[in-house]
Each structure stands twice: as structure tokens, then as C-alpha cells.
Amino acid sequence: MRFPPRAARSGAAAALLSVLLLGGGGALSAPAAQAAPALPVTASAAPSVLAVGDICSSDLPSEAHDTLDLIEQGGPFPFEQDGTVFQNREGILPGQETGYYHEYTVITPGSPTRGARRIVTGEEYQEDYYTADHYASFDLVDHSC
């Protein structure tokens, strides 16, 4: 199942989704949705959160920008696996429930396969992680630079 385009994950839709998934009552407001308690992080997951670096959007390879553009548009994607749920089996990304992350191929020029490069998106707006080494490490994309 492909995740809906990023536009559906922002603004009021994201606030509503947060309340529905995380529970809670009362009126919806952006501050209230942001103040929702985070899922617990286990002791074994805590060190992995520190393993996530960051990367300036301008430092991404051009193919990663192509992938981010396709994600924004909702596809079409070049590979059947694009948009599928990323399981975070390596435990490097912050712990979330299954279905929170989705993965997309970043084309590797000259590679006869999908290669090792991916963009993994979270449900938060512009929560995009880049990996050039097939999930051995991740960098959170900073879209402001």
C-alpha cells in the first residue's frame, strides 16, 4: 500500500491523524497535536537515535531531489517497492509504530539494481531521512539549507 502524498500529512490533516492514532479527546489544535506524548523509547533504541545525523538538502545528490519531488507529487515511482512500509529493523531511526515510515528508491546511476540509496519518510511534515548505505546509517534532511 502506498502512503498518500505528503500534502495529506500536513496541517489539519496531520493534527487529526495524530489525535486519532495517539488517542485523546477535546478540541483539535496544532499546539495540542504537537504536545501529544511521544511513543516510549526503549533503552535499546535510545543509542540508535543518536546515530542519525543530518544533511543539508543542498548536499543531497540530484537523484535524491528527484525522489523527493516524486514523493511530493504522489508518484509515479520507478520501482514497485517505492512507498512501502519501512520496518526500521535496524533500529537506527527513532522508534515508531509499524507504518510510520515509508521508503523510496534514490536512483544510483550505472547500477543495474535499485542500489543502496533511499529516502525514508516519517509521518511528520518534511521528516525525510537519506541513506546512501542501505540502512546502515541515516541523515535527517534539513530542508532549510
Secondary structure, 3 states (H helix, E strand, C coil): CCCCCHHHHCHHHHHHHHHHHHCCCCCCCHHHHHCCCCCCCCCCCHHHHHCCEEEEHHHCCHHHHHHHHHHHHCCCCCCCCCCEEECCCCCCCCCCCCCCEEEEECCCCCCCCCCCCEEEECCCCCCEEEECCCCCCCEEEECCC
